[in-house]
Amino acid sequence: MDNKYFLKKNTDFVHVYRKRKTFGNRNFTLYVRKNTYDYSRMGFSISKKVGKAVIRNLIKRRLRALYKEYSSDIIAGYDMVLVVKPNVADLSYEKLESAFSHILKVSKMKKKKKE
């Protein structure tokens, strides 16, 4: 997945934080803002409260993989910042995936499945 699908610059994060809609569950807080592109971008914010650098990087790698997996199910045209809460360091990959899917459903960023 190309880097254009991720938020990297601090100014991008600040734009999302300023004009946002907020959604949350026990593991994440998701900030969402409409962008001017025909694709969605996601950034991850993981504080030092979550753990040392090795743990934070592991979580970030897992979240990037989940975002790549779910990218086709995410509605286009939004910037999102996913803030990780400290208890995520103890989650298995399956529980992390479940929490990620849940936050997308709660925020209505996940496309409806046509049956």
All heavy atoms as an XYZ file, in Angstrom:
965
protein
N       0.854     -1.185      0.000
C       0.000      0.000      0.000
C       0.893      1.239      0.000
O       1.873      1.316      0.720
C      -0.893     -0.035      1.236
C      -1.839      1.111      1.348
S      -2.951      0.957      2.733
C      -4.443      0.612      1.865
N       0.525      2.186     -0.808
C       1.302      3.403     -0.998
C       1.218      4.303      0.236
O       0.231      4.275      0.985
C       0.763      4.133     -2.232
C       1.715      5.178     -2.745
O       2.894      5.150     -2.364
O       1.273      6.029     -3.537
N       2.261      5.122      0.442
C       2.295      6.022      1.599
C       1.242      7.115      1.540
O       0.962      7.754      2.548
C       3.675      6.660      1.729
C       4.611      5.810      2.553
O       4.173      4.938      3.298
N       5.902      6.049      2.404
N       0.651      7.359      0.365
C      -0.359      8.418      0.271
C      -1.613      8.074      1.070
O      -2.428      8.943      1.341
C      -0.723      8.705     -1.181
C      -1.548      7.636     -1.862
C      -1.910      8.046     -3.270
C      -2.838      7.038     -3.904
N      -3.260      7.429     -5.236
N      -1.771      6.828      1.471
C      -2.936      6.396      2.237
C      -2.747      6.531      3.751
O      -3.603      6.124      4.521
C      -3.288      4.949      1.893
C      -3.667      4.766      0.452
C      -2.817      4.117     -0.433
C      -4.866      5.272     -0.047
C      -3.158      3.962     -1.764
C      -5.216      5.125     -1.371
C      -4.353      4.460     -2.227
O      -4.694      4.319     -3.548
N      -1.608      7.103      4.151
C      -1.325      7.292      5.572
C      -1.035      8.756      5.860
O      -0.454      9.458      5.029
C      -0.112      6.445      5.993
C      -0.356      4.971      5.906
C       0.052      4.255      4.806
C      -1.012      4.308      6.926
C      -0.172      2.895      4.716
C      -1.253      2.949      6.853
C      -0.833      2.240      5.744
N      -1.436      9.215      7.028
C      -1.103     10.566      7.474
C       0.294     10.514      8.077
O       0.567      9.682      8.943
C      -2.095     11.050      8.530
C      -3.546     11.202      8.093
C      -4.404     11.578      9.282
C      -3.679     12.234      7.007
N       1.165     11.393      7.644
C       2.536     11.405      8.143
C       2.911     12.745      8.776
O       3.602     12.792      9.775
C       3.521     11.121      7.007
C       3.400      9.736      6.418
C       3.982      8.709      7.339
C       3.990      7.351      6.664
N       4.485      6.330      7.541
N       2.441     13.834      8.172
C       2.861     15.158      8.617
C       2.035     15.624      9.812
O       0.843     15.340      9.915
C       2.715     16.164      7.482
C       3.628     15.877      6.317
C       3.452     16.916      5.244
C       4.349     16.594      4.064
N       4.139     17.530      2.965
N       2.682     16.374     10.675
C       2.017     16.907     11.857
C       0.856     17.815     11.464
O      -0.182     17.816     12.123
C       3.021     17.663     12.724
C       2.408     18.105     14.034
O       1.707     17.337     14.686
N       2.660     19.349     14.408
N       1.003     18.563     10.375
C      -0.075     19.469      9.955
C      -1.337     18.684      9.581
O      -2.442     19.151      9.830
C       0.368     20.334      8.761
O       0.842     19.483      7.712
C       1.447     21.305      9.163
N      -1.160     17.499      8.984
C      -2.315     16.663      8.655
C      -3.042     16.221      9.919
O      -4.271     16.232      9.982
C      -1.891     15.438      7.848
C      -1.367     15.799      6.469
O      -1.770     16.850      5.948
O      -0.567     15.019      5.920
N      -2.278     15.823     10.923
C      -2.873     15.423     12.196
C      -3.605     16.597     12.844
O      -4.713     16.436     13.356
C      -1.800     14.884     13.146
C      -1.382     13.475     12.866
C      -0.420     13.187     11.910
C      -1.942     12.423     13.565
C      -0.027     11.888     11.642
C      -1.560     11.115     13.312
C      -0.606     10.850     12.349
N      -2.991     17.771     12.806
C      -3.595     18.960     13.419
C      -4.916     19.306     12.729
O      -5.896     19.647     13.403
C      -2.608     20.146     13.376
C      -3.291     21.447     13.758
C      -1.429     19.878     14.288
N      -4.972     19.205     11.402
C      -6.212     19.484     10.673
C      -7.327     18.541     11.118
O      -8.479     18.957     11.268
C      -6.009     19.354      9.166
C      -5.208     20.458      8.564
N      -5.529     21.787      8.693
C      -4.082     20.427      7.817
C      -4.650     22.531      8.065
N      -3.747     21.724      7.520
N      -6.998     17.276     11.326
C      -8.010     16.302     11.763
C      -8.445     16.610     13.190
O      -9.633     16.566     13.500
C      -7.470     14.852     11.657
C      -8.477     13.865     12.224
C      -7.165     14.510     10.210
N      -7.499     16.940     14.056
C      -7.833     17.225     15.457
C      -8.716     18.470     15.587
O      -9.583     18.528     16.459
C      -6.571     17.423     16.296
C      -5.790     16.160     16.567
C      -4.401     16.157     16.489
C      -6.425     14.979     16.910
C      -3.674     15.010     16.746
C      -5.710     13.830     17.161
C      -4.336     13.842     17.084
O      -3.621     12.707     17.335
N      -8.502     19.468     14.730
C      -9.263     20.715     14.847
C     -10.722     20.562     14.439
O     -11.606     21.034     15.142
C      -8.606     21.800     14.004
C      -7.398     22.378     14.664
C      -7.021     23.697     14.062
N      -5.787     24.165     14.672
C      -4.787     24.692     14.003
N      -4.867     24.840     12.701
N      -3.712     25.092     14.629
N     -10.956     19.986     13.288
C     -12.332     19.851     12.788
C     -12.616     18.373     12.625
O     -12.346     17.783     11.588
C     -12.476     20.570     11.443
C     -12.290     22.048     11.564
C     -12.517     22.730     10.250
C     -12.336     24.236     10.418
N     -12.516     24.938      9.153
N     -13.164     17.775     13.652
C     -13.292     16.330     13.673
C     -14.610     15.879     14.245
O     -15.306     16.632     14.915
C     -12.186     15.755     14.530
C     -12.426     16.129     16.010
C     -11.344     15.668     16.913
N     -11.685     15.892     18.291
C     -11.239     16.897     19.019
N     -10.433     17.787     18.479
N     -11.569     17.004     20.275
N     -14.914     14.621     13.963
C     -15.944     13.890     14.674
C     -15.204     12.816     15.456
O     -14.240     12.233     14.956
C     -16.937     13.263     13.707
C     -17.817     14.264     13.018
C     -18.841     13.582     12.163
C     -19.699     14.633     11.467
N     -20.654     14.037     10.553
N     -15.655     12.546     16.664
C     -14.945     11.633     17.545
C     -15.784     10.399     17.821
O     -16.979     10.504     18.084
C     -14.627     12.333     18.882
O     -13.948     13.564     18.611
C     -13.765     11.467     19.761
N     -15.138      9.248     17.779
C     -15.771      7.969     18.090
C     -14.809      7.188     18.962
O     -13.595      7.342     18.850
C     -16.063      7.185     16.810
C     -16.861      7.957     15.810
C     -16.235      8.659     14.790
C     -18.234      8.012     15.902
C     -16.958      9.382     13.872
C     -18.980      8.745     14.988
C     -18.334      9.432     13.980
N     -15.353      6.317     19.812
C     -14.444      5.577     20.669
C     -14.990      4.256     21.140
O     -16.193      4.002     21.095
N     -14.081      3.414     21.566
C     -14.408      2.200     22.296
C     -13.341      2.047     23.373
O     -12.560      2.967     23.598
C     -14.535      0.980     21.356
C     -13.274      0.620     20.616
O     -12.181      1.040     20.971
N     -13.417     -0.155     19.566
N     -13.269      0.900     24.021
C     -12.338      0.788     25.150
C     -10.883      0.721     24.720
O      -9.986      0.887     25.543
C     -12.694     -0.390     26.031
C     -12.390     -1.733     25.426
C     -12.585     -2.845     26.417
N     -13.901     -2.831     26.977
C     -14.731     -3.849     27.026
N     -14.367     -4.999     26.535
N     -15.912     -3.743     27.560
N     -10.623      0.493     23.447
C      -9.249      0.348     22.976
C      -8.742      1.514     22.132
O      -7.545      1.757     22.088
C      -9.112     -0.944     22.168
C      -9.449     -2.153     22.985
O      -8.946     -2.329     24.077
N     -10.330     -2.990     22.471
N      -9.641      2.204     21.458
C      -9.240      3.265     20.540
C     -10.161      4.475     20.650
O     -11.304      4.366     21.066
C      -9.335      2.796     19.079
C      -8.536      1.584     18.751
C      -9.167      0.414     18.359
C      -7.156      1.592     18.814
C      -8.443     -0.712     18.047
C      -6.423      0.466     18.500
C      -7.065     -0.684     18.115
N      -9.627      5.614     20.205
C     -10.426      6.792     19.912
C     -10.135      7.122     18.457
O      -8.972      7.177     18.048
C     -10.030      7.978     20.808
O     -10.195      7.591     22.165
C     -10.890      9.189     20.525
N     -11.185      7.313     17.668
C     -11.022      7.596     16.246
C     -11.535      8.995     15.950
O     -12.672      9.330     16.265
C     -11.790      6.574     15.399
C     -11.669      6.719     13.888
C     -10.244      6.410     13.427
C     -12.648      5.805     13.181
N     -10.666      9.820     15.359
C     -11.040     11.152     14.913
C     -11.187     11.106     13.396
O     -10.307     10.590     12.702
C      -9.980     12.183     15.291
C      -9.747     12.311     16.772
C      -8.510     12.045     17.338
C     -10.777     12.702     17.624
C      -8.297     12.168     18.699
C     -10.577     12.828     18.984
C      -9.332     12.560     19.513
O      -9.133     12.683     20.855
N     -12.291     11.647     12.891
C     -12.590     11.575     11.464
C     -12.874     12.972     10.936
O     -13.560     13.772     11.579
C     -13.820     10.673     11.207
C     -14.156     10.624      9.740
C     -13.591      9.278     11.756
N     -12.337     13.256      9.755
C     -12.561     14.539      9.091
C     -12.609     14.303      7.586
O     -11.834     13.531      7.041
C     -11.419     15.504      9.415
C     -11.533     16.850      8.759
C     -10.320     17.696      9.140
N     -10.456     19.036      8.631
C      -9.837     19.487      7.553
N      -9.043     18.704      6.868
N     -10.002     20.725      7.154
N     -13.501     14.975      6.908
C     -13.614     14.872      5.455
C     -12.375     15.496      4.817
O     -11.886     16.525      5.281
C     -14.875     15.627      4.999
C     -15.229     15.434      3.570
C     -16.319     14.393      3.439
C     -16.837     14.375      2.014
N     -16.493     13.154      1.326
N     -11.860     14.847      3.755
C     -10.734     15.428      3.029
C     -11.135     15.720      1.584
O     -12.274     15.483      1.192
C      -9.490     14.534      3.105
C      -9.636     13.223      2.364
O     -10.451     13.069      1.472
N      -8.827     12.257      2.741
N     -10.193     16.222      0.793
C     -10.502     16.616     -0.582
C     -10.053     15.569     -1.598
O     -10.101     15.827     -2.795
C      -9.815     17.954     -0.913
O      -8.408     17.807     -0.707
C     -10.363     19.065     -0.033
N      -9.626     14.412     -1.127
C      -9.124     13.366     -2.015
C     -10.209     12.332     -2.288
O     -11.227     12.285     -1.610
C      -7.902     12.672     -1.398
C      -6.796     13.623     -1.025
C      -6.451     13.833      0.295
C      -6.098     14.315     -2.006
C      -5.434     14.704      0.645
C      -5.082     15.196     -1.663
C      -4.755     15.381     -0.343
O      -3.761     16.242     -0.010
N      -9.967     11.489     -3.269
C     -10.918     10.422     -3.573
C     -10.511      9.111     -2.891
O     -10.919      8.043     -3.297
C     -11.060     10.235     -5.084
C      -9.748      9.898     -5.753
O      -8.689     10.059     -5.101
O      -9.766      9.471     -6.920
N      -9.689      9.213     -1.865
C      -9.292      8.059     -1.068
C      -9.173      8.505      0.390
O      -9.058      9.694      0.681
C      -7.959      7.469     -1.555
C      -6.826      8.475     -1.653
C      -6.016      8.732     -0.561
C      -6.594      9.166     -2.833
C      -4.990      9.654     -0.641
C      -5.566     10.079     -2.935
C      -4.759     10.318     -1.829
O      -3.751     11.231     -1.911
N      -9.212      7.547      1.292
C      -9.091      7.846      2.716
C      -7.651      7.665      3.167
O      -6.894      6.877      2.593
C     -10.000      6.931      3.532
O     -11.332      7.314      3.365
N      -7.300      8.418      4.211
C      -5.965      8.299      4.800
C      -6.120      8.070      6.296
O      -7.070      8.553      6.908
C      -5.161      9.580      4.569
C      -5.027      9.933      3.118
C      -4.153     11.138      2.895
N      -4.667     12.326      3.575
C      -3.998     13.469      3.706
N      -2.795     13.578      3.208
N      -4.528     14.497      4.320
N      -5.183      7.325      6.869
C      -5.236      7.060      8.299
C      -3.872      7.305      8.926
O      -2.838      7.003      8.333
C      -5.679      5.623      8.582
C      -5.814      5.336     10.067
S      -6.583      3.765     10.435
C      -8.292      4.218     10.369
N      -3.905      7.868     10.137
C      -2.697      8.059     10.922
C      -2.902      7.427     12.281
O      -4.031      7.259     12.747
N      -1.801      7.052     12.918
C      -1.865      6.395     14.217
C      -1.120      7.228     15.242
O      -0.026      7.711     14.979
C      -1.246      4.996     14.138
C      -1.857      4.143     13.068
C      -1.183      3.885     11.891
C      -3.124      3.614     13.230
C      -1.742      3.114     10.897
C      -3.701      2.842     12.240
C      -3.011      2.590     11.074
N      -1.730      7.380     16.406
C      -1.111      8.102     17.504
C      -1.009      7.161     18.693
O      -2.018      6.716     19.233
C      -1.945      9.332     17.854
O      -1.406      9.993     18.966
N       0.229      6.866     19.080
C       0.466      5.924     20.166
C       1.398      6.596     21.165
O       2.566      6.850     20.865
C       1.086      4.607     19.653
C       0.226      4.028     18.542
C       1.247      3.617     20.787
C       0.806      2.811     17.871
N       0.905      6.881     22.368
C       1.700      7.596     23.351
C       2.640      6.648     24.093
O       2.521      5.428     24.017
C       0.797      8.310     24.356
O       0.274      7.385     25.269
N       3.563      7.232     24.829
C       4.519      6.439     25.601
C       3.862      5.702     26.755
O       4.460      4.807     27.341
C       5.642      7.333     26.124
C       6.556      7.824     25.020
C       7.702      8.634     25.589
C       8.608      9.102     24.477
N       9.742      9.863     25.003
N       2.626      6.071     27.088
C       1.896      5.365     28.142
C       1.575      3.936     27.735
O       1.344      3.083     28.567
C       0.594      6.094     28.478
C       0.796      7.429     29.133
C      -0.539      8.092     29.388
C      -0.350      9.482     29.960
N      -1.631     10.158     30.157
N       1.520      3.681     26.421
C       1.185      2.352     25.907
C       2.328      1.376     26.177
O       2.090      0.213     26.492
C       0.871      2.411     24.399
C       0.652      1.032     23.823
C      -0.352      3.277     24.162
N       3.555      1.826     26.061
C       4.702      0.959     26.297
C       5.950      1.568     25.702
O       5.936      2.672     25.162
N       7.027      0.812     25.781
C       8.290      1.278     25.209
C       8.225      1.196     23.690
O       7.254      0.722     23.110
C       9.433      0.447     25.766
C       9.587      0.627     27.273
C      10.887      0.063     27.751
C      10.997      0.197     29.247
N      11.682      1.380     29.666
N       9.264      1.652     23.031
C       9.272      1.789     21.575
C       9.002      0.474     20.858
O       8.309      0.455     19.837
C      10.616      2.362     21.116
N       9.517     -0.626     21.377
C       9.312     -1.925     20.725
C       7.827     -2.278     20.693
O       7.299     -2.715     19.671
C      10.116     -3.025     21.458
C       9.793     -4.389     20.898
C      11.603     -2.745     21.371
N       7.143     -2.049     21.796
C       5.706     -2.342     21.882
C       4.917     -1.407     20.982
O       4.023     -1.833     20.243
C       5.211     -2.218     23.347
C       5.980     -3.160     24.264
C       3.717     -2.431     23.440
C       5.775     -4.622     23.953
N       5.246     -0.117     21.015
C       4.529      0.854     20.185
C       4.701      0.552     18.701
O       3.744      0.617     17.928
C       5.004      2.279     20.490
C       4.674      2.742     21.892
C       4.841      4.238     22.071
N       6.085      4.776     21.603
C       7.183      4.941     22.340
N       7.189      4.556     23.608
N       8.258      5.486     21.836
N       5.905      0.182     18.298
C       6.144     -0.144     16.890
C       5.427     -1.423     16.478
O       4.917     -1.509     15.357
C       7.638     -0.262     16.614
C       8.330      1.081     16.653
O       7.707      2.102     16.369
N       9.599      1.090     17.014
N       5.358     -2.393     17.367
C       4.621     -3.623     17.083
C       3.142     -3.323     16.853
O       2.546     -3.801     15.885
C       4.778     -4.618     18.236
C       3.927     -5.881     18.153
C       4.438     -6.790     17.050
C       3.930     -6.613     19.480
N       2.573     -2.510     17.731
C       1.163     -2.139     17.596
C       0.947     -1.376     16.292
O      -0.013     -1.626     15.565
C       0.704     -1.310     18.816
C       0.708     -2.188     20.071
C      -0.673     -0.706     18.579
C       0.538     -1.421     21.356
N       1.855     -0.448     15.974
C       1.718      0.337     14.753
C       1.801     -0.552     13.512
O       1.038     -0.383     12.566
C       2.794      1.416     14.694
C       2.468      2.521     13.719
C       3.527      3.604     13.693
C       3.616      4.312     15.016
N       4.539      5.453     14.993
N       2.710     -1.530     13.501
C       2.810     -2.461     12.369
C       1.526     -3.268     12.211
O       1.028     -3.471     11.102
C       3.986     -3.419     12.562
C       5.322     -2.840     12.199
C       6.386     -3.914     12.093
N       6.491     -4.744     13.275
C       7.254     -4.495     14.336
N       7.984     -3.381     14.370
N       7.298     -5.313     15.351
N       0.983     -3.726     13.333
C      -0.259     -4.499     13.281
C      -1.423     -3.640     12.784
O      -2.237     -4.095     11.993
C      -0.578     -5.069     14.658
C       0.332     -6.199     15.047
C       0.008     -6.732     16.416
N       0.789     -7.932     16.689
C       0.694     -8.617     17.813
N      -0.128     -8.231     18.774
N       1.421     -9.695     17.984
N      -1.493     -2.402     13.249
C      -2.578     -1.519     12.814
C      -2.448     -1.167     11.339
O      -3.448     -1.087     10.628
C      -2.607     -0.252     13.672
C      -3.089     -0.451     15.107
C      -2.905      0.829     15.911
C      -4.536     -0.902     15.134
N      -1.217     -0.971     10.852
C      -1.020     -0.717      9.435
C      -1.488     -1.905      8.605
O      -2.133     -1.739      7.564
C       0.448     -0.425      9.130
C       0.725      1.044      9.015
C       2.104      1.310      8.442
N       2.912      1.904      9.491
C       4.011      1.395     10.004
N       4.504      0.273      9.558
N       4.651      2.007     10.951
N      -1.171     -3.115      9.063
C      -1.599     -4.323      8.354
C      -3.124     -4.425      8.353
O      -3.727     -4.781      7.329
C      -0.982     -5.555      9.003
N      -3.758     -4.111      9.477
C      -5.219     -4.145      9.546
C      -5.829     -3.096      8.632
O      -6.835     -3.353      7.956
C      -5.697     -3.929     10.980
C      -5.506     -5.110     11.918
C      -5.801     -4.699     13.353
C      -6.390     -6.259     11.502
N      -5.233     -1.904      8.584
C      -5.747     -0.856      7.702
C      -5.646     -1.282      6.247
O      -6.568     -1.064      5.456
C      -5.001      0.463      7.939
C      -5.455      1.575      7.042
C      -6.768      2.032      7.080
C      -4.588      2.161      6.139
C      -7.199      3.042      6.247
C      -5.008      3.178      5.306
C      -6.315      3.615      5.362
O      -6.732      4.620      4.530
N      -4.541     -1.916      5.886
C      -4.385     -2.417      4.513
C      -5.436     -3.469      4.199
O      -6.003     -3.496      3.108
C      -2.991     -2.996      4.319
C      -1.909     -1.954      4.289
C      -0.540     -2.581      4.221
C       0.540     -1.531      4.366
N       1.885     -2.122      4.356
N      -5.701     -4.331      5.171
C      -6.691     -5.398      4.985
C      -8.105     -4.837      4.825
O      -8.882     -5.309      4.001
C      -6.634     -6.345      6.183
C      -7.537     -7.538      6.099
C      -7.401     -8.430      7.325
O      -6.300     -8.522      7.886
O      -8.416     -9.017      7.717
N      -8.430     -3.813      5.604
C      -9.776     -3.242      5.600
C      -9.925     -2.054      4.649
O     -11.015     -1.490      4.544
C     -10.154     -2.779      7.013
C     -10.573     -3.887      7.935
C      -9.639     -4.600      8.680
C     -11.910     -4.235      8.074
C     -10.019     -5.622      9.523
C     -12.303     -5.256      8.920
C     -11.357     -5.943      9.644
O     -11.743     -6.960     10.475
N      -8.875     -1.658      3.957
C      -8.926     -0.430      3.153
C     -10.005     -0.469      2.076
O     -10.597      0.568      1.755
C      -7.562     -0.149      2.527
O      -7.214     -1.181      1.636
N     -10.281     -1.636      1.531
C     -11.322     -1.704      0.505
C     -12.722     -1.561      1.101
O     -13.669     -1.246      0.391
C     -11.216     -3.027     -0.256
O     -11.402     -4.111      0.629
N     -12.861     -1.766      2.418
C     -14.150     -1.658      3.092
C     -14.393     -0.276      3.693
O     -15.468     -0.012      4.223
C     -14.257     -2.689      4.216
C     -14.230     -4.115      3.700
O     -14.549     -4.319      2.513
O     -13.880     -5.015      4.484
N     -13.397      0.609      3.640
C     -13.502      1.930      4.260
C     -14.004      2.940      3.237
O     -13.557      2.957      2.091
C     -12.144      2.358      4.847
C     -11.771      1.421      6.000
C     -12.188      3.797      5.326
C     -10.410      1.656      6.575
N     -14.931      3.777      3.655
C     -15.499      4.812      2.791
C     -14.402      5.797      2.388
O     -13.599      6.225      3.216
C     -16.651      5.538      3.513
C     -17.776      4.551      3.813
C     -17.150      6.710      2.691
C     -18.878      5.119      4.667
N     -14.370      6.157      1.112
C     -13.323      7.047      0.589
C     -13.618      8.503      0.933
O     -14.762      8.898      1.132
C     -13.222      6.883     -0.921
N     -12.550      9.307      0.987
C     -12.695     10.744      1.152
C     -12.603     11.248      2.578
O     -13.092     12.329      2.877
N     -11.944     10.501      3.469
C     -11.838     10.913      4.867
C     -10.408     10.772      5.361
O      -9.678      9.878      4.947
C     -12.756     10.079      5.764
C     -14.211     10.403      5.578
C     -14.987      9.729      4.647
C     -14.812     11.414      6.324
C     -16.319     10.037      4.466
C     -16.144     11.728      6.152
C     -16.893     11.036      5.219
O     -18.219     11.352      5.048
N     -10.034     11.671      6.274
C      -8.801     11.533      7.033
C      -9.181     11.044      8.417
O     -10.139     11.536      9.019
C      -8.073     12.873      7.165
C      -7.384     13.288      5.884
O      -7.190     12.431      5.007
O      -7.020     14.478      5.768
N      -8.438     10.061      8.916
C      -8.737      9.474     10.225
C      -7.463      9.392     11.053
O      -6.399      9.084     10.514
C      -9.312      8.066     10.050
C     -10.613      8.034      9.287
S     -11.090      6.374      8.834
C     -10.089      6.121      7.390
N      -7.591      9.673     12.334
C      -6.492      9.472     13.277
C      -6.982      8.503     14.333
O      -8.003      8.737     14.978
C      -6.043     10.798     13.931
C      -4.991     10.540     14.998
C      -5.510     11.755     12.888
N      -6.257      7.411     14.490
C      -6.598      6.388     15.467
C      -5.666      6.543     16.664
O      -4.450      6.365     16.538
C      -6.450      4.993     14.854
C      -6.982      3.844     15.677
C      -8.509      3.890     15.715
C      -6.535      2.523     15.088
N      -6.225      6.927     17.812
C      -5.458      7.097     19.035
C      -5.587      5.815     19.841
O      -6.696      5.358     20.126
C      -5.952      8.311     19.853
C      -5.143      8.465     21.124
C      -5.886      9.570     19.008
N      -4.454      5.247     20.187
C      -4.412      3.959     20.876
C      -4.386      4.184     22.377
O      -3.619      5.004     22.882
C      -3.163      3.168     20.424
C      -3.038      1.876     21.183
C      -3.218      2.920     18.936
N      -5.220      3.443     23.101
C      -5.255      3.524     24.557
C      -4.286      2.503     25.157
O      -3.942      1.506     24.509
C      -6.678      3.291     25.048
C      -7.620      4.406     24.598
C      -9.004      4.233     25.144
C      -9.912      5.357     24.645
N     -11.292      5.183     25.085
N      -3.823      2.718     26.396
C      -2.769      1.882     26.980
C      -3.065      0.386     27.069
O      -2.145     -0.425     26.994
C      -2.584      2.468     28.384
C      -3.011      3.878     28.249
C      -4.126      3.873     27.241
N      -4.313     -0.012     27.196
C      -4.617     -1.429     27.360
C      -4.413     -2.242     26.074
O      -4.441     -3.470     26.111
C      -6.043     -1.632     27.876
C      -7.076     -1.109     26.910
O      -6.892     -0.076     26.288
N      -8.169     -1.821     26.783
N      -4.174     -1.598     24.950
C      -3.988     -2.292     23.674
C      -2.704     -3.118     23.681
O      -2.604     -4.126     22.980
C      -3.998     -1.279     22.503
C      -3.596     -1.916     21.202
C      -5.383     -0.670     22.379
N      -1.730     -2.738     24.492
C      -0.462     -3.470     24.545
C      -0.667     -4.922     24.960
O       0.137     -5.787     24.610
C       0.493     -2.776     25.515
N      -1.745     -5.229     25.674
C      -1.994     -6.582     26.162
C      -2.872     -7.412     25.225
O      -3.133     -8.576     25.518
C      -2.670     -6.521     27.544
C      -1.816     -5.759     28.544
O      -0.582     -5.815     28.443
O      -2.404     -5.100     29.427
N      -3.337     -6.834     24.115
C      -4.273     -7.538     23.241
C      -3.561     -8.460     22.257
O      -2.489     -8.131     21.754
C      -5.117     -6.540     22.444
C      -6.069     -5.652     23.220
C      -6.824     -4.746     22.266
C      -7.038     -6.465     24.034
N      -4.199     -9.569     21.959
C      -3.715    -10.447     20.903
C      -4.105     -9.837     19.560
O      -4.931     -8.909     19.494
C      -4.319    -11.839     21.043
O      -5.713    -11.798     20.807
N      -3.562    -10.382     18.474
C      -3.865     -9.856     17.147
C      -5.346     -9.996     16.822
O      -5.945     -9.096     16.241
C      -3.015    -10.564     16.082
C      -3.189     -9.972     14.708
C      -2.538     -8.798     14.349
C      -4.030    -10.568     13.773
C      -2.704     -8.231     13.095
C      -4.199    -10.013     12.509
C      -3.533     -8.853     12.187
O      -3.712     -8.299     10.943
N      -5.956    -11.105     17.226
C      -7.379    -11.338     16.939
C      -8.254    -10.307     17.648
O      -9.205     -9.780     17.076
C      -7.794    -12.750     17.350
C      -7.194    -13.850     16.497
C      -5.737    -14.161     16.852
O      -5.286    -13.818     17.988
O      -5.040    -14.717     15.993
N      -7.929    -10.022     18.904
C      -8.704     -9.033     19.656
C      -8.462     -7.625     19.106
O      -9.373     -6.798     19.080
C      -8.372     -9.100     21.136
C      -8.896    -10.359     21.789
C      -8.654    -10.366     23.272
C      -9.203    -11.657     23.876
N      -8.949    -11.733     25.306
N      -7.235     -7.366     18.670
C      -6.918     -6.079     18.068
C      -7.715     -5.890     16.783
O      -8.277     -4.820     16.535
C      -5.416     -5.982     17.786
C      -4.891     -4.642     17.308
C      -4.977     -3.613     18.426
C      -3.453     -4.782     16.846
N      -7.805     -6.944     15.978
C      -8.584     -6.890     14.740
C     -10.062     -6.661     15.038
O     -10.730     -5.876     14.373
C      -8.404     -8.179     13.949
C      -9.152     -8.182     12.634
C      -8.915     -9.439     11.822
O      -8.405    -10.423     12.367
O      -9.268     -9.412     10.633
N     -10.570     -7.337     16.052
C     -11.971     -7.174     16.440
C     -12.242     -5.739     16.886
O     -13.260     -5.136     16.506
C     -12.312     -8.154     17.562
O     -13.585     -7.923     18.054
N     -11.349     -5.166     17.684
C     -11.512     -3.794     18.160
C     -11.419     -2.795     17.000
O     -12.171     -1.816     16.949
C     -10.457     -3.474     19.215
N     -10.528     -3.047     16.057
C     -10.373     -2.175     14.887
C     -11.640     -2.206     14.033
O     -12.146     -1.162     13.620
C      -9.155     -2.620     14.075
C      -8.815     -1.711     12.936
C      -8.144     -0.515     13.153
C      -9.156     -2.042     11.643
C      -7.824      0.327     12.094
C      -8.843     -1.216     10.578
C      -8.174     -0.024     10.807
N     -12.154     -3.396     13.802
C     -13.386     -3.542     13.033
C     -14.548     -2.853     13.740
O     -15.366     -2.179     13.107
C     -13.694     -5.021     12.826
O     -14.908     -5.187     12.165
N     -14.597     -2.989     15.065
C     -15.671     -2.374     15.851
C     -15.636     -0.848     15.747
O     -16.678     -0.210     15.570
C     -15.569     -2.813     17.310
C     -16.599     -2.194     18.182
N     -16.349     -1.098     18.975
C     -17.905     -2.508     18.376
C     -17.443     -0.759     19.621
N     -18.411     -1.601     19.278
N     -14.449     -0.259     15.840
C     -14.367      1.199     15.787
C     -14.757      1.718     14.401
O     -15.352      2.793     14.275
C     -12.972      1.720     16.217
C     -13.009      3.218     16.564
C     -11.920      1.491     15.180
C     -13.663      3.551     17.832
N     -14.478      0.938     13.364
C     -14.912      1.342     12.021
C     -16.426      1.271     11.894
O     -17.042      2.129     11.257
C     -14.253      0.468     10.957
C     -12.755      0.664     10.760
C     -12.236     -0.312      9.718
C     -12.425      2.085     10.364
N     -17.045      0.262     12.496
C     -18.499      0.142     12.458
C     -19.159      1.265     13.247
O     -20.140      1.864     12.795
C     -18.942     -1.211     13.021
C     -18.686     -2.368     12.108
C     -19.127     -3.654     12.766
C     -18.585     -4.858     12.040
N     -18.764     -6.097     12.801
N     -18.638      1.546     14.430
C     -19.204      2.586     15.292
C     -19.143      3.947     14.603
O     -20.087      4.731     14.671
C     -18.451      2.629     16.647
C     -18.787      3.872     17.434
C     -18.755      1.392     17.453
N     -18.037      4.208     13.905
C     -17.867      5.504     13.243
C     -18.557      5.563     11.887
O     -18.556      6.601     11.236
C     -16.376      5.790     13.058
O     -15.806      4.828     12.188
N     -19.127      4.435     11.459
C     -19.804      4.319     10.169
C     -18.857      4.598      9.010
O     -19.256      5.095      7.957
C     -21.031      5.223     10.107
C     -22.068      4.839     11.136
C     -23.296      5.690     11.043
C     -24.278      5.186     12.098
N     -25.125      6.210     12.625
N     -17.586      4.288      9.189
C     -16.592      4.433      8.134
C     -16.469      3.156      7.310
O     -15.821      3.143      6.279
C     -15.215      4.776      8.726
C     -15.156      6.130      9.394
S     -15.704      7.503      8.367
C     -14.587      7.403      7.010
N     -17.094      2.100      7.770
C     -17.052      0.824      7.065
C     -18.230      0.768      6.102
O     -19.366      1.065      6.473
C     -17.127     -0.316      8.070
C     -16.709     -1.642      7.530
C     -16.620     -2.661      8.655
C     -16.031     -3.947      8.148
N     -15.960     -4.946      9.199
N     -17.950      0.389      4.849
C     -19.007      0.298      3.848
C     -19.992     -0.785      4.236
O     -19.616     -1.805      4.807
C     -18.416     -0.035      2.478
C     -17.583      1.049      1.881
C     -17.018      0.606      0.563
C     -16.086      1.644     -0.025
N     -15.419      1.150     -1.238
N     -21.235     -0.542      3.908
C     -22.278     -1.545      4.145
C     -22.096     -2.667      3.134
O     -21.870     -2.424      1.944
C     -23.665     -0.933      3.985
C     -23.879      0.287      4.833
C     -24.799     -0.008      5.941
C     -25.103      1.311      6.642
N     -25.247      1.240      7.999
N     -22.240     -3.901      3.595
C     -22.128     -5.051      2.698
C     -23.440     -5.242      1.970
O     -24.512     -5.228      2.570
C     -21.787     -6.317      3.475
C     -20.388     -6.295      4.015
C     -20.047     -7.622      4.645
C     -18.630     -7.600      5.167
N     -18.239     -8.863      5.747
N     -23.347     -5.417      0.667
C     -24.549     -5.671     -0.141
C     -24.742     -7.169     -0.207
O     -23.831     -7.916     -0.530
C     -24.378     -5.094     -1.546
C     -24.293     -3.586     -1.538
C     -24.131     -3.054     -2.928
C     -24.018     -1.523     -2.881
N     -23.791     -0.972     -4.200
N     -25.931     -7.587      0.103
C     -26.223     -9.021      0.096
C     -27.075     -9.415     -1.082
O     -27.796     -8.690     -1.646
C     -26.913     -9.420      1.386
C     -26.017     -9.194      2.580
C     -26.706     -9.571      3.867
O     -27.542    -10.477      3.873
O     -26.406     -8.931      4.870
